[in-house]
Amino acid sequence: MSFWWFWTQPPVVEEALDEDLPKIADIHAASFAHAWNVGELARMKAQQGTLFLVARRSSPYGSRTPLGFLILRIAADEAEVITIAVAPRQRGRGIGKKLMEAGLFRLYGERCSHLFLEVDATNETALLLYRDLGFREVGQRKGYYGKPDGGGDGTALVMRIDLR
Ligand SMILES: CC(C)(COP(=O)(O)OP(=O)(O)OC[C@H]1O[C@@H](n2cnc3c(N)ncnc32)[C@H](O)[C@@H]1OP(=O)(O)O)[C@@H](O)C(=O)NCCC(=O)NCCS
């Protein structure tokens, strides 16, 4: 079996391990202005109701580095996206969509009725992904992101997808 075989395999999505957290912190730092460190991620992972997923590709060397991650929080029959990010060099290859689809599949199993998220109104890529998956806008929070780094006025769009 050649090295190339591994690169042609689609990434798999599975629950994050503690050993994934340093790489996840790197991806978070490369994706957001306010980075979460390993300790913060570990506390989040340990919280009841948290679903912490990673996408990874098999490797001939056995190392299965996370390419992206998704954190969801489930409370009663509702859930929210805490965050999602894909490593910059891996974006645009369907990994974000695969993570969200895996999360939605898990939420069906948990009998959740709705999944909510907040997204910066200027985050075109994320909006394309969420709309593509069937999320629709249900509200706005002006100034939610405080003083934004990348333009806009910090408005968050609140989006929801109905699961049942
Ligand atoms: C948002 C993010 C997670 C998307 O991950 P990704 O792996 O790049 O997205 P995908 O390749 O799975 O794209 C999924 C869909 O989004 C849309 N999309 C993504 N990138 C796009 C682009 N550059 N142009 C047009 N559409 C795009 C498409 O609808 C695409 O579906 P399709 O490929 O079936 O047409 C990623 O860009 C990221 O990590 N951004 C920084 C962190 C962030 O903003 N997180 C969201 C916080 S709310």
The ligand as a MOL file (V3000), in Angstrom:
LIG
                    3D

  0  0  0     0  0            999 V3000
M  V30 BEGIN CTAB
M  V30 COUNTS 48 50 0 0 0
M  V30 BEGIN ATOM
M  V30 1 C -15.7140 27.9490 8.0420 0
M  V30 2 C -14.7600 26.7550 7.8610 0
M  V30 3 C -14.8540 25.8510 9.0900 0
M  V30 4 C -15.2480 25.9480 6.6200 0
M  V30 5 O -14.4560 24.7720 6.5220 0
M  V30 6 P -13.9930 24.2110 5.0960 0
M  V30 7 O -13.4390 22.8580 5.3000 0
M  V30 8 O -13.1150 25.2000 4.4320 0
M  V30 9 O -15.3950 24.1660 4.3100 0
M  V30 10 P -15.8200 23.0910 3.2110 0
M  V30 11 O -14.7020 22.8880 2.2600 0
M  V30 12 O -16.3790 21.8940 3.9040 0
M  V30 13 O -16.9860 23.8450 2.4650 0
M  V30 14 C -18.3180 23.5840 2.8220 0
M  V30 15 C -19.2360 24.4790 2.0210 0
M  V30 16 O -19.0010 25.8230 2.3360 0
M  V30 17 C -19.0040 26.5910 1.1500 0
M  V30 18 N -17.6460 27.0920 0.9400 0
M  V30 19 C -16.5790 26.8750 1.7130 0
M  V30 20 N -15.5100 27.5550 1.2540 0
M  V30 21 C -15.9330 28.2190 0.1720 0
M  V30 22 C -15.3140 29.1180 -0.7260 0
M  V30 23 N -14.0450 29.4980 -0.5960 0
M  V30 24 N -16.0580 29.6070 -1.7430 0
M  V30 25 C -17.3330 29.2350 -1.8880 0
M  V30 26 N -17.9780 28.3830 -1.0510 0
M  V30 27 C -17.2960 27.9020 -0.0470 0
M  V30 28 C -19.5020 25.7030 0.0640 0
M  V30 29 O -20.9220 25.7610 0.0830 0
M  V30 30 C -19.0360 24.3690 0.5250 0
M  V30 31 O -19.8320 23.3170 0.0800 0
M  V30 32 P -19.4970 22.5750 -1.3140 0
M  V30 33 O -18.0220 22.3010 -1.3040 0
M  V30 34 O -20.3440 21.3430 -1.2430 0
M  V30 35 O -19.8830 23.5440 -2.3660 0
M  V30 36 C -13.2980 27.2060 7.5880 0
M  V30 37 O -13.3030 28.1520 6.5370 0
M  V30 38 C -12.6150 27.8370 8.8050 0
M  V30 39 O -12.0100 27.1270 9.6130 0
M  V30 40 N -12.6970 29.1680 8.9360 0
M  V30 41 C -12.0540 29.8850 10.0740 0
M  V30 42 C -12.8060 29.6540 11.3580 0
M  V30 43 C -14.2550 30.1050 11.2470 0
M  V30 44 O -14.5680 31.1480 10.6910 0
M  V30 45 N -15.1580 29.2680 11.8320 0
M  V30 46 C -16.5860 29.5540 11.8290 0
M  V30 47 C -16.9480 30.3230 13.0760 0
M  V30 48 S -18.7140 30.5980 13.1580 0
M  V30 END ATOM
M  V30 BEGIN BOND
M  V30 1 1 1 2
M  V30 2 1 2 3
M  V30 3 1 2 4
M  V30 4 1 2 36
M  V30 5 1 4 5
M  V30 6 1 5 6
M  V30 7 2 6 7
M  V30 8 1 6 8
M  V30 9 1 6 9
M  V30 10 1 9 10
M  V30 11 2 10 11
M  V30 12 1 10 12
M  V30 13 1 10 13
M  V30 14 1 13 14
M  V30 15 1 14 15
M  V30 16 1 15 16
M  V30 17 1 15 30
M  V30 18 1 16 17
M  V30 19 1 17 18
M  V30 20 1 17 28
M  V30 21 1 18 19
M  V30 22 1 18 27
M  V30 23 2 19 20
M  V30 24 1 20 21
M  V30 25 1 21 22
M  V30 26 2 21 27
M  V30 27 1 22 23
M  V30 28 2 22 24
M  V30 29 1 24 25
M  V30 30 2 25 26
M  V30 31 1 26 27
M  V30 32 1 28 29
M  V30 33 1 28 30
M  V30 34 1 30 31
M  V30 35 1 31 32
M  V30 36 2 32 33
M  V30 37 1 32 34
M  V30 38 1 32 35
M  V30 39 1 36 37
M  V30 40 1 36 38
M  V30 41 2 38 39
M  V30 42 1 38 40
M  V30 43 1 40 41
M  V30 44 1 41 42
M  V30 45 1 42 43
M  V30 46 2 43 44
M  V30 47 1 43 45
M  V30 48 1 45 46
M  V30 49 1 46 47
M  V30 50 1 47 48
M  V30 END BOND
M  V30 END CTAB
M  END
